Amino acid sequence: MRERRGKHVTASKQNNDDFYRIRIIMFLFSHPEATLPKFRENGEYGIGTKGRGPLRRLLDTMVGDEWIRTFPSPHQETIPVYALTKKGEEIANMIRTANDKNPLFDLNAFRNAKLLGMSND
């Protein structure tokens, strides 16, 4: 079998998408349901810097990866609402409970991710 790792994936795209995936997970951990505009309006998570189309495609990918799920808004069926799946909750909890000395927090994608999951009380 031919080696395929790294094919068709650039480092900058992977890092960029991971940055947003982690922040989307932590956003949904703190805000159990969100629509596309809700992701974009909350500046503290850095999600609003991603364009509307690319953000929607990333959310669709995360649905396909079963990190999040989508369902129609009760107010307007054409508007999708996003929420964490069990897998997404496990990822958020793993980030929240990881020791601060975990080397993952040295990576740009994870930097400050733990703070994003803290409650806003």
Backbone torsions as a table, in degrees:
resi	resn	phi	psi	omega
1	MET	NA	140.5	-177.6
2	ARG	-80.7	141.1	177.6
3	GLU	-68.6	127.1	-177.6
4	ARG	-119.8	-7.5	-178.9
5	ARG	-57.2	135.8	176.5
6	GLY	84.2	-8.3	180.0
7	LYS	-72.4	134.8	175.7
8	HIS	64.9	16.7	178.3
9	VAL	-127.1	119.8	176.4
10	THR	-91.0	150.3	-177.8
11	ALA	-61.2	-41.9	-177.0
12	SER	-65.8	-39.7	179.1
13	LYS	-66.3	-43.8	-179.1
14	GLN	-61.7	-48.4	-179.6
15	ASN	-62.4	-42.4	-179.6
16	ASN	-62.2	-48.2	179.6
17	ASP	-64.1	-39.8	178.8
18	ASP	-63.3	-40.1	176.8
19	PHE	-54.1	-48.3	-178.3
20	TYR	-73.3	-38.8	179.0
21	ARG	-57.5	-47.1	-178.6
22	ILE	-63.3	-42.2	-179.2
23	ARG	-68.9	-34.8	175.8
24	ILE	-65.2	-44.2	177.8
25	ILE	-58.9	-47.8	-177.4
26	MET	-70.0	-33.1	175.5
27	PHE	-62.1	-47.8	-178.7
28	LEU	-69.9	-23.6	174.3
29	PHE	-66.6	-40.5	-178.8
30	SER	-85.4	-26.5	179.8
31	HIS	-126.9	94.6	-168.3
32	PRO	-54.0	-24.7	177.6
33	GLU	-139.4	144.7	179.3
34	ALA	-153.5	147.7	172.1
35	THR	-99.4	169.6	-180.0
36	LEU	-54.8	-47.6	178.5
37	PRO	-61.5	-33.4	-179.8
38	LYS	-63.9	-41.3	176.6
39	PHE	-59.6	-42.3	-173.0
40	ARG	-76.5	-26.7	-175.1
41	GLU	-83.8	-19.4	-177.0
42	ASN	-91.8	99.6	-173.5
43	GLY	-69.8	-23.2	-174.0
44	GLU	-65.8	-19.4	-179.2
45	TYR	-95.2	-8.7	178.5
46	GLY	71.5	14.7	-178.1
47	ILE	-80.4	-30.8	-176.4
48	GLY	-64.4	-13.8	179.9
49	THR	-77.4	-14.8	177.4
50	LYS	-84.2	134.9	-179.8
51	GLY	-59.4	157.1	-177.0
52	ARG	-57.8	-48.7	-180.0
53	GLY	-63.8	-51.0	178.1
54	PRO	-60.9	-36.1	178.5
55	LEU	-65.4	-43.4	178.9
56	ARG	-62.0	-42.0	178.4
57	ARG	-63.8	-39.9	178.5
58	LEU	-65.5	-42.1	176.6
59	LEU	-61.1	-41.6	177.3
60	ASP	-61.1	-39.9	177.5
61	THR	-63.6	-42.3	179.6
62	MET	-66.4	-32.5	174.2
63	VAL	-65.5	-45.2	178.3
64	GLY	-62.0	-33.5	178.6
65	ASP	-82.6	-1.9	178.5
66	GLU	64.5	31.2	172.7
67	TRP	-85.3	-34.2	178.5
68	ILE	-133.9	164.9	176.2
69	ARG	-127.6	164.7	179.2
70	THR	-132.5	150.4	176.3
71	PHE	-152.4	158.9	-178.4
72	PRO	-69.3	144.6	175.7
73	SER	-63.3	139.2	176.9
74	PRO	-68.2	-18.2	-179.0
75	HIS	-89.5	-31.6	178.6
76	GLN	-153.6	112.1	-172.2
77	GLU	-60.1	-23.2	-178.4
78	THR	-80.6	-8.3	-180.0
79	ILE	-98.8	117.8	178.6
80	PRO	-77.3	142.6	174.2
81	VAL	-111.4	137.9	-177.8
82	TYR	-110.9	144.4	178.3
83	ALA	-149.1	159.0	178.3
84	LEU	-71.4	146.0	168.8
85	THR	-92.2	178.9	176.2
86	LYS	-58.3	-42.1	179.2
87	LYS	-62.7	-43.0	178.0
88	GLY	-62.7	-40.5	177.3
89	GLU	-63.5	-39.0	178.2
90	GLU	-64.2	-40.2	178.2
91	ILE	-63.9	-46.6	179.8
92	ALA	-61.2	-43.6	179.7
93	ASN	-66.8	-36.2	177.1
94	MET	-61.9	-43.6	179.3
95	ILE	-65.5	-45.4	-176.9
96	ARG	-65.2	-35.4	-174.7
97	THR	-96.3	-3.5	179.8
98	ALA	-65.8	144.7	176.5
99	ASN	-62.7	138.9	-179.3
100	ASP	-58.3	-21.0	179.9
101	LYS	-87.5	1.7	178.6
102	ASN	-59.2	129.2	-177.4
103	PRO	-63.7	-17.6	176.5
104	LEU	-59.6	-31.2	-178.4
105	PHE	-73.8	-6.1	172.6
106	ASP	-81.3	-17.5	-179.7
107	LEU	-80.2	143.5	-179.7
108	ASN	-57.0	-37.2	-178.1
109	ALA	-63.5	-32.5	-177.0
110	PHE	-98.0	-15.7	-176.0
111	ARG	-55.3	129.1	-179.8
112	ASN	68.3	1.4	-179.5
113	ALA	-62.1	-37.1	-178.7
114	LYS	-63.1	-39.6	178.6
115	LEU	-63.3	-32.4	-178.5
116	LEU	-65.6	-26.4	-178.3
117	GLY	-88.8	0.3	179.0
118	MET	-74.9	146.8	-178.6
119	SER	-67.9	155.7	-179.3
120	ASN	-94.7	24.1	-177.7
121	ASP	-66.1	NA	NA
